[in-house]
């Protein structure tokens, strides 16, 4: 597991190094699905850099990336020996385009059963690297100063983070749900990177995070980092990527939660009722 974590850190650093050239090159952005959903040349270059590091060390592993899809190489590594990598080369693309510092490269790795083993979120503009391995705790290097993470401080006022879908109808529903979510919280933040939101819950900057409609690559590394910091986390139960991944309706209905156990239980219960209908 430690060798996988080491490789994940190397791979995320390679992606973050590409993002670090933002000030010296044109962003070259184009719209994907809406006027708030963008891809840049940096997204593509960063994903290729991440994939290159992984493939050099483990050429037979499966890799799923936001921009370049899923690759299943032929080779001897099969069954329980094969792991799968989930890459978000640039989480927070809109922030990146506009010069807002909350963006990162996210890399996570899971075993053949789908258990997440290691995850790294590398935020070059913030000079922060978050990482975790299953059973090994969660850690932060903040401009070179390293500390172990232990989640939010329960003795202070609570700050909730969320995000909004690119889909207009889903976004309207999310805005309507905010009143119920904010009960018990002093204020709300929307920073534009789910991976970093989850890490900020892990380091205690934020107290909780709730968002509907995330993709696996948005949350894989950050959710493990939050869990290993002792935070309660609820990942959505989505169709596996090797089975084609979730459809749009499935993804938009799925909720990710990290924070106090009572919040995770409440949101999970509410989410289940909205999908199943009244009993």
C-alpha positions as a printed NumPy array, in Angstrom:
array([[  0.   ,   0.   ,   0.   ],
       [  2.836,   2.408,   0.793],
       [  4.336,   1.825,  -2.637],
       [  0.969,   2.698,  -4.195],
       [  0.791,   5.856,  -2.079],
       [  4.311,   6.811,  -3.121],
       [  3.401,   6.353,  -6.784],
       [  0.172,   8.32 ,  -6.306],
       [  2.17 ,  11.2  ,  -4.83 ],
       [  4.609,  11.113,  -7.74 ],
       [  1.776,  11.013, -10.274],
       [ -0.155,  13.854,  -8.64 ],
       [  3.033,  15.93 ,  -8.468],
       [  3.517,  15.443, -12.21 ],
       [  0.006,  16.698, -12.907],
       [  0.399,  19.616, -10.516],
       [  3.681,  20.564, -12.189],
       [  1.784,  20.992, -15.464],
       [ -0.777,  23.213, -13.728],
       [  2.077,  25.245, -12.261],
       [  2.846,  26.595, -15.736],
       [ -0.481,  28.425, -15.881],
       [  1.112,  31.869, -15.735],
       [  3.454,  31.208, -18.677],
       [  1.021,  29.716, -21.212],
       [ -2.396,  30.42 , -22.698],
       [ -5.194,  28.609, -20.866],
       [ -6.934,  27.633, -24.158],
       [-10.328,  26.805, -22.66 ],
       [-13.355,  25.318, -24.398],
       [-16.837,  24.455, -23.131],
       [-17.792,  20.803, -22.571],
       [-21.423,  20.565, -21.49 ],
       [-22.461,  24.077, -20.468],
       [-21.18 ,  27.636, -20.087],
       [-19.838,  26.663, -16.645],
       [-18.24 ,  23.316, -17.599],
       [-14.829,  23.822, -19.183],
       [-11.779,  21.88 , -20.315],
       [ -8.364,  23.395, -21.013],
       [ -5.136,  22.258, -22.644],
       [ -3.823,  22.019, -19.076],
       [ -6.468,  19.413, -18.128],
       [ -5.338,  17.204, -20.995],
       [ -1.603,  17.736, -20.488],
       [ -1.89 ,  17.128, -16.737],
       [ -3.814,  13.885, -17.232],
       [ -1.201,  12.65 , -19.719],
       [  1.534,  13.489, -17.208],
       [ -0.251,  11.587, -14.419],
       [ -0.897,   8.587, -16.653],
       [  2.712,   8.564, -17.796],
       [  4.073,   8.273, -14.255],
       [  1.666,   5.451, -13.391],
       [  2.234,   3.551, -16.644],
       [  6.018,   3.743, -16.292],
       [  5.849,   1.918, -12.95 ],
       [  2.717,  -0.22 , -13.363],
       [  1.978,  -0.62 , -17.088],
       [ -0.756,  -3.233, -16.609],
       [ -2.983,  -1.268, -14.209],
       [ -6.378,   0.091, -15.204],
       [ -6.619,   3.88 , -15.338],
       [ -9.792,   5.964, -15.374],
       [ -9.371,   9.675, -16.043],
       [-11.801,  12.551, -16.392],
       [-10.609,  13.626, -19.824],
       [ -9.182,  10.475, -21.441],
       [-11.598,   7.828, -20.181],
       [-10.767,   4.284, -19.073],
       [ -7.851,   2.221, -20.32 ],
       [ -7.551,  -1.51 , -19.581],
       [ -4.112,  -2.62 , -20.795],
       [ -3.475,  -6.195, -21.817],
       [ -0.948,  -7.941, -19.625],
       [ -0.296, -10.338, -16.792],
       [ -1.717,  -8.199, -13.996],
       [ -5.259,  -9.506, -13.599],
       [ -7.793, -10.283, -10.892],
       [ -6.734,  -9.453,  -7.352],
       [ -3.285,  -8.271,  -8.501],
       [ -4.624,  -5.446, -10.658],
       [ -5.503,  -2.08 ,  -9.183],
       [ -7.38 ,   0.793, -10.776],
       [ -6.411,   4.451, -10.723],
       [ -8.928,   7.307, -10.752],
       [ -7.584,  10.645, -11.985],
       [ -8.935,  14.17 , -11.966],
       [ -6.077,  16.091, -13.569],
       [ -7.559,  19.505, -12.809],
       [-10.352,  19.66 , -10.259],
       [-11.551,  23.273, -10.238],
       [-11.084,  24.118, -13.908],
       [-13.244,  27.25 , -13.724],
       [-11.152,  28.494, -10.805],
       [ -8.005,  27.716, -12.798],
       [ -9.225,  29.679, -15.823],
       [-10.091,  32.721, -13.708],
       [ -6.99 ,  32.702, -11.53 ],
       [ -8.755,  31.539,  -8.352],
       [ -6.276,  29.433,  -6.389],
       [ -8.547,  26.527,  -5.398],
       [ -7.684,  23.86 ,  -7.957],
       [ -5.753,  20.608,  -7.742],
       [ -4.677,  17.345,  -9.309],
       [ -6.39 ,  14.374,  -7.647],
       [ -5.13 ,  10.781,  -7.881],
       [ -6.601,   7.747,  -6.11 ],
       [ -6.11 ,   3.994,  -6.4  ],
       [ -8.462,   1.12 ,  -5.544],
       [ -8.019,  -2.645,  -5.356],
       [ -9.888,  -5.166,  -7.48 ],
       [-12.781,  -5.194,  -4.98 ],
       [-13.186,  -1.41 ,  -5.249],
       [-11.66 ,  -0.528,  -1.867],
       [ -9.782,   2.756,  -2.026],
       [ -6.206,   2.208,  -0.895],
       [ -4.471,   5.559,  -1.332],
       [ -5.268,   9.078,  -2.45 ],
       [ -3.463,  12.362,  -3.083],
       [ -4.778,  15.875,  -3.747],
       [ -1.999,  18.231,  -4.869],
       [ -2.884,  21.945,  -4.998],
       [  0.105,  23.738,  -6.536],
       [ -1.156,  27.315,  -6.209],
       [ -1.874,  26.752,  -2.507],
       [  1.458,  24.936,  -2.052],
       [ -0.427,  22.12 ,  -0.317],
       [ -0.334,  18.35 ,  -0.773],
       [ -2.899,  16.167,   1.003],
       [ -2.518,  12.396,   1.118],
       [ -3.807,   9.274,   2.838],
       [ -3.488,   5.503,   2.73 ],
       [ -6.059,   3.112,   4.146],
       [ -5.228,   2.613,   7.794],
       [ -2.275,   4.993,   7.565],
       [ -3.955,   8.274,   8.478],
       [ -4.34 ,  11.515,   6.54 ],
       [ -1.559,  14.037,   6.135],
       [ -0.931,  17.534,   4.828],
       [  2.248,  19.162,   3.602],
       [  1.534,  22.899,   3.786],
       [  4.397,  24.733,   2.085],
       [  6.7  ,  21.974,   3.348],
       [  5.378,  21.776,   6.916],
       [  3.852,  18.32 ,   7.493],
       [  1.11 ,  17.457,   9.964],
       [ -1.371,  14.663,  10.545],
       [ -5.024,  15.567,  10.059],
       [ -7.773,  14.907,  12.577],
       [-10.887,  16.59 ,  11.17 ],
       [-12.877,  19.59 ,  12.441],
       [-12.854,  21.015,  15.962],
       [-16.284,  20.283,  17.404],
       [-16.08 ,  23.158,  19.915],
       [-16.462,  26.026,  17.447],
       [-19.108,  27.309,  15.052],
       [-19.766,  25.108,  12.027],
       [-19.047,  25.969,   8.375],
       [-20.67 ,  23.986,   5.543],
       [-19.281,  23.648,   2.01 ],
       [-21.182,  22.596,  -1.073],
       [-21.086,  22.768,  -4.849],
       [-23.56 ,  23.068,  -7.689],
       [-24.23 ,  20.983, -10.765],
       [-23.584,  22.143, -14.328],
       [-27.124,  20.918, -15.092],
       [-29.505,  23.899, -14.672],
       [-32.47 ,  21.875, -13.353],
       [-30.308,  20.06 , -10.804],
       [-28.686,  23.328,  -9.782],
       [-32.083,  24.881,  -9.086],
       [-32.998,  21.915,  -6.887],
       [-29.713,  22.224,  -5.023],
       [-30.349,  25.895,  -4.283],
       [-33.759,  24.954,  -2.893],
       [-32.187,  22.317,  -0.633],
       [-29.736,  24.762,   0.948],
       [-32.115,  25.95 ,   3.659],
       [-32.44 ,  22.469,   5.091],
       [-28.732,  21.752,   4.797],
       [-27.756,  24.931,   6.658],
       [-29.644,  24.003,   9.811],
       [-27.039,  23.918,  12.555],
       [-24.377,  25.689,  10.505],
       [-23.245,  29.281,  10.853],
       [-22.357,  29.902,   7.215],
       [-21.78 ,  28.393,   3.771],
       [-18.796,  28.233,   1.397],
       [-18.657,  27.221,  -2.265],
       [-14.998,  26.983,  -3.297],
       [-15.314,  25.205,  -6.64 ],
       [-13.262,  22.037,  -6.053],
       [-14.9  ,  19.018,  -4.432],
       [-11.512,  17.33 ,  -3.949],
       [-10.22 ,  20.299,  -1.953],
       [-13.524,  20.732,  -0.085],
       [-13.162,  17.185,   1.241],
       [ -9.531,  17.842,   2.183],
       [-10.511,  21.054,   3.966],
       [-12.958,  19.054,   6.082],
       [-10.109,  16.667,   6.833],
       [ -7.845,  19.51 ,   8.001],
       [-10.61 ,  21.234,   9.986],
       [-10.891,  24.366,   7.843],
       [-14.444,  23.335,   6.956],
       [-16.8  ,  21.367,   9.183],
       [-18.826,  19.512,   6.557],
       [-19.306,  19.069,   2.829],
       [-22.409,  18.017,   0.893],
       [-22.774,  17.856,  -2.864],
       [-25.024,  16.043,  -5.312],
       [-23.956,  14.955,  -8.789],
       [-20.223,  14.326,  -8.359],
       [-18.232,  11.958, -10.512],
       [-15.991,   9.296,  -9.008],
       [-12.822,  11.17 ,  -9.944],
       [-14.082,  14.285,  -8.117],
       [-14.258,  12.552,  -4.752],
       [-12.129,   9.383,  -4.742],
       [ -8.948,  10.811,  -3.207],
       [-10.579,  13.515,  -1.074],
       [-13.091,  11.137,   0.473],
       [-10.346,   8.732,   1.572],
       [ -8.329,  11.624,   3.013],
       [-11.377,  12.78 ,   5.013],
       [-12.069,   9.241,   6.244],
       [ -8.494,   8.725,   7.362],
       [ -8.72 ,  12.025,   9.273],
       [-11.567,  10.498,  11.282],
       [-14.417,  12.224,   9.434],
       [-17.65 ,  10.353,   8.671],
       [-18.024,  10.049,   4.891],
       [-20.805,   8.83 ,   2.655],
       [-19.798,   8.058,  -0.928],
       [-22.555,   7.55 ,  -3.503],
       [-23.093,   3.96 ,  -4.599],
       [-22.597,   4.375,  -8.35 ],
       [-22.364,   1.911, -11.221],
       [-18.687,   0.859, -11.38 ],
       [-16.53 ,   2.576, -13.984],
       [-15.485,  -0.784, -15.459],
       [-19.181,  -1.495, -16.066],
       [-19.519,   1.759, -17.991],
       [-20.014,   4.072, -15.02 ],
       [-23.237,   5.768, -13.93 ],
       [-25.699,   7.306, -16.321],
       [-26.439,  11.008, -16.048],
       [-29.639,  10.587, -14.022],
       [-27.936,   8.195, -11.594],
       [-25.01 ,  10.547, -11.091],
       [-27.142,  13.664, -10.62 ],
       [-29.218,  11.925,  -7.932],
       [-26.214,  10.689,  -5.936],
       [-25.044,  12.616,  -2.858],
       [-21.579,  12.795,  -1.291],
       [-21.362,  13.848,   2.38 ],
       [-18.465,  14.354,   4.785],
       [-18.78 ,  15.745,   8.297],
       [-20.51 ,  14.988,  11.593],
       [-22.013,  11.498,  11.714],
       [-25.487,  12.884,  12.395],
       [-25.337,  15.039,   9.243],
       [-24.17 ,  12.1  ,   7.137],
       [-27.029,   9.959,   8.488],
       [-29.63 ,  12.698,   7.925],
       [-28.555,  13.483,   4.367],
       [-28.282,   9.801,   3.516],
       [-31.822,   9.202,   4.785],
       [-33.198,  12.188,   2.896],
       [-31.405,  11.142,  -0.279],
       [-32.798,   7.614,  -0.063],
       [-36.374,   8.919,   0.369],
       [-36.038,  11.263,  -2.61 ],
       [-34.87 ,   8.378,  -4.826],
       [-37.254,   5.695,  -3.547],
       [-40.278,   7.929,  -3.001],
       [-42.536,   7.994,   0.084],
       [-43.199,   4.668,   1.765]])
